[in-house]
Every structure is written in structure tokens, then in C-alpha cells.
């Protein structure tokens, strides 16, 4: 837990540096003046819309647990487990959200190899959902389809690799020929890969992708209402397009939470494409990131704290002394 807190503090300090640099570039007094004129209920509405994003994505989490036949986890625990993953949403590519699997193992005895692949499936369907929003909103924007093409190619490459028995066998053979320390993990890799293929078949991708479209539309609406709070009238599809492009850019660059990349892309789009005033574009970007990224971290921290009250040994620097019995899992 101490390591987790250190990572959070580091990420927060990095965020301060990033937003401080943007504010310094635009002018602290100008940014302050724009915030004074802002209609603050719009910010809280933006946070509510972001919360809608999290709850919609929770439905994906439940869907994947059902696909993997993981049973016996109470819905309240499952929700808190899912939300707790947002504590590490500021890791590159959000891979830190695999901590959800660690939480399930420590609280309900679910093997990590079974559920860790859910994180990749979530990211995959998130990318699909974001690409769909970009395609829908790219009409009339030069260069919009370029981002859609980049995301689509990335998704299809990942799907092709997952579906390929040749690639899978090649990876396993390479691992088996490696040192003993590596080779001993082959059975877990095999189990994880098989779980991943179960939840990324074409049919299994349809519902989660639709949920992703709804979820990321809600965060696009968060940007829209915050712009309205500054008196800026922007079409909803355009706001969703800006947010989706910035989100995809931040996901493709391996920096914690897309810090600096997502912010810069969002601000530039608002100013250069959306015609939003320079200062307001910076202020709207900062508030949107607080309502989406940093609010998620806060929600995750609260969820993890509630879980630690119920399970005192959870996420400690050592292993829990008395692991709970395993949840019902078909095939285990």
C-alpha cells in the first residue's frame, strides 16, 4: 500500500507540473479570470457524467466475469473491485488496472491468470468504442479519419495476434526454451491466453464495444457541458470527437494516464479546430481532465479504502495471512 501511495504522489506531482506548464504558457492571471467566470455546476455535472462512464464500463467487467465463469463474487464487492482499479488509471496504457485481478485474488481467491486478461479486453473494446466515436464525428474534419485508421489498424493487429494459433504456439515455444525462471510461467501464460481468446471472439466483442461507445460518449458530454459552463456552444458530436481523438492519442503514447499528450491534443483541437478562445481552451481542458482522469483516481481510492475496511490485509506490502476461499469458477 505504501508503494501505491508513492506512485499516486508521483503522478499527482507530475500532473501539477503538466497543468502548471499549460497555465504558465497561457498566463496564470488569464486562466484565473476565466475560472472566476465559469459556471461551476457544469463541472459537477461533468463529474456525474464521468461517473456514468465508470458505471457503464462496470457492466463490461461483469460481462467478462460471466464469460470466464467467475462466480461467487457479490455485486457490491465486484463494483468496488472494478472501481478500485482506477487508483492506477494513471499508469501507461492503464495497465495498472490489472490490480483489479490482484484484489479479486486476495478477497475471493480468483486466480489472477483468469481475470488479468480482462484488462486487455477492456482496453481493446475501449479503443474500438473511441474509434467509432472518431469515425462518427470526423465528417467535416480534415485528418479525423487518420486517427480512426490508426486506431483501427492497431485493433485489427491485436485481434489477429490473439486469434492466431501460430503466433500463440511460437510465443509458448520461445518461453519454454528460455531460462527455468521464465519457462515455469508457461502454464499461467497458456491459461491467460485461453481466457483472453474466450472474451475476444467477434461475438463476445459486440456488447462490450457498444457499452464502450456509450461510456466514452458520456465523457465527451462531460467536455461539452464544461465548455457550456464557459459560455462556449459546441455541437455534441464535435465535443465527443475532440475528446475521443485526445483519448486515443493519450492511449497510444506510453506515458502515465496520457499526461501531457491528451491535454495537449485536447487543447489544440479546441483552439485550432473548434475556434475556442486560447485561454478558455486551456481552462476547459484542465477542468475536463479533473472531471474525468483525476476524479476517477479519487473514486478508485475511495473504493479501495472501503475494500480494505472489509479485507484488512488487502493490497498490503505482504501477502494476506489467511486468504479467503476461492470463488466458484467453472473448470477450476
C-alpha positions as CSV (number, residue, x, y, z in Angstrom):
1,X,0.0,0.0,0.0
2,X,2.9,2.3,0.7
3,X,4.2,1.8,-2.8
4,X,0.8,2.6,-4.2
5,X,0.7,5.9,-2.3
6,X,4.2,6.8,-3.5
7,X,3.0,6.2,-7.1
8,X,0.0,8.3,-6.5
9,X,2.0,11.1,-5.1
10,X,4.4,11.0,-8.0
11,X,1.6,11.0,-10.5
12,X,0.0,14.0,-8.8
13,X,3.2,15.9,-8.8
14,X,3.6,15.1,-12.5
15,X,0.1,16.4,-13.0
16,X,0.9,19.6,-11.2
17,X,3.9,20.1,-13.4
18,X,1.9,19.5,-16.6
19,X,-1.0,21.7,-15.7
20,X,1.3,24.3,-14.3
21,X,3.2,24.4,-17.6
22,X,-0.1,24.9,-19.5
23,X,-1.2,27.7,-17.1
24,X,2.2,29.4,-17.3
25,X,2.1,29.3,-21.1
26,X,-1.4,30.9,-21.3
27,X,-0.9,33.1,-18.3
28,X,-1.9,32.5,-14.7
29,X,-4.0,35.6,-14.4
30,X,-5.9,34.9,-17.6
31,X,-6.6,31.3,-16.5
32,X,-7.7,32.6,-13.1
33,X,-10.1,35.2,-14.7
34,X,-11.7,32.5,-16.9
35,X,-12.2,30.2,-14.0
36,X,-13.9,33.0,-12.0
37,X,-16.4,33.5,-14.8
38,X,-17.0,29.7,-15.1
39,X,-20.5,28.3,-14.1
40,X,-19.3,25.7,-11.6
41,X,-22.4,23.5,-11.6
42,X,-21.2,22.4,-15.1
43,X,-18.1,20.9,-13.6
44,X,-20.0,18.8,-11.1
45,X,-22.3,17.7,-13.9
46,X,-19.2,16.8,-15.9
47,X,-18.1,14.6,-12.9
48,X,-21.5,13.0,-12.8
49,X,-21.3,12.1,-16.5
50,X,-17.8,10.7,-15.9
51,X,-19.3,8.5,-13.1
52,X,-21.8,7.3,-15.7
53,X,-18.8,6.3,-17.8
54,X,-17.4,4.2,-14.9
55,X,-20.7,2.5,-14.2
56,X,-21.3,1.7,-17.8
57,X,-17.8,0.1,-18.0
58,X,-18.6,-1.8,-14.9
59,X,-21.2,-3.6,-16.9
60,X,-18.4,-4.7,-19.2
61,X,-16.5,-6.0,-16.2
62,X,-19.5,-8.1,-15.1
63,X,-19.9,-9.3,-18.6
64,X,-16.3,-10.5,-18.8
65,X,-16.5,-12.2,-15.4
66,X,-19.6,-14.1,-16.6
67,X,-17.9,-15.1,-19.9
68,X,-15.0,-16.5,-17.8
69,X,-17.4,-18.3,-15.5
70,X,-16.2,-16.5,-12.4
71,X,-18.9,-16.8,-9.8
72,X,-19.5,-16.2,-6.1
73,X,-18.3,-12.6,-6.1
74,X,-21.0,-10.3,-4.5
75,X,-22.1,-7.4,-6.8
76,X,-21.0,-4.8,-4.2
77,X,-17.5,-6.4,-3.9
78,X,-17.3,-6.6,-7.7
79,X,-18.3,-3.0,-8.1
80,X,-15.7,-1.8,-5.5
81,X,-13.1,-4.1,-7.1
82,X,-13.7,-2.6,-10.5
83,X,-13.6,1.0,-9.2
84,X,-10.5,0.3,-7.2
85,X,-8.6,-0.2,-10.4
86,X,-9.0,3.5,-11.2
87,X,-6.4,4.2,-8.5
88,X,-3.8,3.1,-11.0
89,X,-5.5,4.6,-14.1
90,X,-2.6,7.0,-14.4
91,X,-0.2,4.2,-15.4
92,X,0.9,3.9,-19.0
93,X,-1.9,2.4,-21.1
94,X,-3.8,2.0,-17.8
95,X,-2.1,-1.4,-17.4
96,X,-2.0,-0.8,-13.6
97,X,-5.7,-1.6,-13.6
98,X,-4.6,-5.2,-13.6
99,X,-4.5,-4.6,-9.8
100,X,-8.3,-5.5,-10.0
101,X,-7.2,-9.1,-10.6
102,X,-4.9,-8.9,-7.5
103,X,-7.8,-7.6,-5.5
104,X,-10.1,-10.5,-6.6
105,X,-7.4,-13.0,-5.7
106,X,-6.8,-11.6,-2.3
107,X,-10.5,-11.1,-1.5
108,X,-12.2,-14.0,-3.2
109,X,-9.4,-16.4,-4.3
110,X,-9.9,-15.9,-8.0
111,X,-6.8,-16.9,-9.9
112,X,-5.1,-13.8,-11.5
113,X,-4.3,-15.7,-14.7
114,X,-8.0,-16.0,-15.4
115,X,-9.0,-12.3,-14.9
116,X,-5.9,-10.3,-15.7
117,X,-6.7,-10.7,-19.4
118,X,-9.9,-8.7,-18.8
119,X,-7.8,-5.6,-18.6
120,X,-6.6,-6.1,-22.2
121,X,-10.1,-6.9,-23.4
122,X,-11.4,-3.7,-21.7
123,X,-8.7,-1.6,-23.4
124,X,-9.4,-3.3,-26.7
125,X,-13.1,-2.6,-26.6
126,X,-12.4,0.9,-25.3
127,X,-10.2,1.6,-28.4
128,X,-13.0,0.2,-30.6
129,X,-15.5,2.5,-29.0
130,X,-13.3,5.5,-29.2
131,X,-12.5,4.8,-32.9
132,X,-16.3,4.5,-33.6
133,X,-16.8,7.9,-32.0
134,X,-14.0,9.4,-34.1
135,X,-15.5,8.0,-37.3
136,X,-18.9,9.3,-36.4
137,X,-17.6,12.8,-35.5
138,X,-14.9,13.1,-38.2
139,X,-17.2,14.2,-41.0
140,X,-16.0,17.7,-42.0
141,X,-12.7,17.5,-40.1
142,X,-9.6,17.0,-42.2
143,X,-7.3,14.5,-40.6
144,X,-10.1,13.0,-38.4
145,X,-10.1,9.7,-40.4
146,X,-6.4,9.4,-40.0
147,X,-6.8,8.8,-36.3
148,X,-9.7,6.4,-37.0
149,X,-7.4,4.5,-39.4
150,X,-4.5,4.3,-36.8
151,X,-6.8,3.0,-34.1
152,X,-8.5,0.5,-36.5
153,X,-5.1,-0.9,-37.6
154,X,-4.0,-1.3,-34.0
155,X,-7.2,-3.1,-33.1
156,X,-7.1,-5.4,-36.0
157,X,-3.4,-6.3,-35.4
158,X,-4.2,-7.2,-31.8
159,X,-7.2,-9.3,-32.8
160,X,-5.1,-11.1,-35.4
161,X,-2.4,-11.9,-32.9
162,X,-4.9,-13.2,-30.3
163,X,-6.7,-15.3,-32.9
164,X,-3.6,-16.8,-34.4
165,X,-2.7,-20.3,-33.1
166,X,0.7,-20.0,-34.9
167,X,1.6,-16.8,-33.0
168,X,0.5,-18.4,-29.7
169,X,2.5,-21.6,-30.3
170,X,5.5,-19.6,-31.3
171,X,5.4,-17.5,-28.2
172,X,5.0,-20.5,-25.9
173,X,7.9,-22.4,-27.6
174,X,10.1,-19.4,-27.1
175,X,9.2,-19.2,-23.5
176,X,9.7,-22.9,-23.0
177,X,13.3,-22.6,-24.4
178,X,14.1,-19.7,-22.1
179,X,15.6,-20.0,-18.6
180,X,13.8,-22.1,-16.0
181,X,12.7,-18.9,-14.2
182,X,10.8,-17.9,-17.4
183,X,9.7,-21.4,-18.5
184,X,7.9,-22.2,-15.2
185,X,5.4,-19.4,-16.0
186,X,4.3,-21.1,-19.3
187,X,1.2,-22.8,-17.8
188,X,0.0,-19.5,-16.4
189,X,0.6,-17.8,-19.8
190,X,-1.3,-20.6,-21.5
191,X,-4.2,-20.1,-19.1
192,X,-4.2,-16.3,-19.5
193,X,-4.1,-16.6,-23.3
194,X,-7.0,-19.1,-23.4
195,X,-9.1,-16.8,-21.2
196,X,-8.3,-13.9,-23.5
197,X,-9.4,-15.7,-26.5
198,X,-12.7,-16.6,-24.8
199,X,-13.6,-12.9,-24.2
200,X,-12.3,-11.5,-27.5
201,X,-14.2,-13.6,-30.1
202,X,-16.1,-11.5,-32.6
203,X,-19.4,-12.3,-31.0
204,X,-18.0,-11.5,-27.5
205,X,-16.8,-8.1,-28.6
206,X,-20.1,-6.7,-29.8
207,X,-21.8,-5.9,-26.5
208,X,-18.7,-4.6,-24.7
209,X,-17.9,-2.4,-27.7
210,X,-21.4,-0.9,-27.7
211,X,-21.1,-0.3,-23.9
212,X,-17.7,1.4,-24.7
213,X,-19.4,3.8,-27.2
214,X,-21.9,4.8,-24.6
215,X,-19.3,5.1,-21.9
216,X,-17.0,7.4,-23.9
217,X,-19.9,9.4,-25.2
218,X,-20.7,10.3,-21.6
219,X,-17.1,11.6,-21.1
220,X,-17.4,13.5,-24.4
221,X,-20.6,15.0,-23.0
222,X,-18.5,16.0,-19.9
223,X,-16.3,18.1,-22.1
224,X,-19.4,19.6,-23.8
225,X,-21.1,20.7,-20.5
226,X,-17.8,22.2,-19.3
227,X,-17.5,24.2,-22.5
228,X,-21.1,25.4,-21.9
229,X,-20.0,26.4,-18.5
230,X,-17.6,28.8,-20.2
231,X,-20.4,30.0,-22.5
232,X,-19.0,28.1,-25.4
233,X,-21.6,26.5,-27.7
234,X,-20.1,23.4,-29.4
235,X,-22.0,20.6,-31.1
236,X,-22.1,17.4,-29.1
237,X,-20.7,15.2,-31.9
238,X,-17.8,17.7,-32.2
239,X,-17.1,17.6,-28.5
240,X,-17.2,13.8,-28.5
241,X,-14.8,13.8,-31.5
242,X,-12.3,16.1,-29.8
243,X,-12.4,14.0,-26.6
244,X,-12.1,10.7,-28.4
245,X,-9.1,11.8,-30.5
246,X,-7.3,13.2,-27.4
247,X,-8.1,9.9,-25.5
248,X,-6.8,7.8,-28.4
249,X,-3.6,9.9,-28.6
250,X,-3.0,9.5,-24.9
251,X,-3.6,5.8,-25.1
252,X,-1.1,5.2,-27.9
253,X,1.7,7.1,-26.2
254,X,3.1,5.1,-23.2
255,X,3.0,7.9,-20.6
256,X,1.2,7.8,-17.2
257,X,-2.5,8.5,-17.8
258,X,-1.6,10.1,-21.2
259,X,-0.5,13.1,-19.1
260,X,0.7,15.9,-21.4
261,X,-0.4,14.1,-24.6
262,X,-4.1,14.0,-24.0
263,X,-4.1,17.5,-22.6
264,X,-2.1,19.0,-25.5
265,X,-4.2,17.3,-28.1
266,X,-7.5,18.4,-26.5
267,X,-6.4,22.0,-26.1
268,X,-5.1,22.2,-29.7
269,X,-8.3,20.8,-31.1
270,X,-10.5,23.2,-29.1
271,X,-8.4,26.2,-30.2
272,X,-7.4,25.4,-33.8
273,X,-10.4,23.4,-34.9
274,X,-13.2,24.3,-32.5
275,X,-12.5,28.0,-32.6
276,X,-12.5,28.3,-28.8
277,X,-10.5,31.1,-27.2
278,X,-6.9,30.2,-26.3
279,X,-7.4,30.8,-22.6
280,X,-10.7,29.1,-22.4
281,X,-9.4,26.1,-24.3
282,X,-6.7,25.6,-21.7
283,X,-9.1,26.1,-18.8
284,X,-11.7,23.8,-20.3
285,X,-9.1,21.2,-20.9
286,X,-7.8,21.3,-17.3
287,X,-11.4,21.1,-15.8
288,X,-12.3,18.2,-18.2
289,X,-9.2,16.3,-17.1
290,X,-10.0,16.9,-13.4
291,X,-13.6,15.7,-14.1
292,X,-12.5,12.6,-15.9
293,X,-9.0,11.5,-15.0
294,X,-8.4,12.8,-11.5
295,X,-12.0,12.2,-10.4
296,X,-11.5,8.6,-11.5
297,X,-8.4,8.3,-9.3
298,X,-10.4,9.7,-6.3
299,X,-13.2,7.3,-6.9
300,X,-10.7,4.4,-7.1
301,X,-9.0,5.4,-3.9
302,X,-12.4,5.6,-2.0
303,X,-13.4,2.2,-3.4
304,X,-10.1,0.6,-2.4
305,X,-10.3,2.1,1.1
306,X,-13.8,0.6,1.5
307,X,-12.5,-2.8,0.4
308,X,-9.6,-2.5,2.9
309,X,-12.1,-1.9,5.7
310,X,-13.8,-5.2,4.8
311,X,-10.5,-7.0,4.0
312,X,-7.8,-5.5,6.2
313,X,-4.9,-7.4,4.6
314,X,-5.8,-6.2,1.1
315,X,-3.0,-4.6,-1.1
316,X,-0.6,-4.7,1.8
317,X,3.1,-4.9,1.1
318,X,3.0,-8.5,2.0
319,X,0.5,-11.3,1.3
320,X,-2.6,-11.7,3.4
321,X,-2.0,-14.2,6.2
322,X,-5.4,-16.0,5.7
323,X,-6.5,-16.0,2.1
324,X,-10.3,-16.3,1.7
325,X,-11.7,-19.4,0.0
326,X,-11.8,-19.3,-3.8
327,X,-14.9,-18.0,-5.6
328,X,-16.8,-20.6,-7.7
329,X,-15.2,-20.9,-11.1
330,X,-16.2,-23.4,-13.7
331,X,-13.3,-25.6,-14.7
332,X,-11.2,-24.8,-11.6
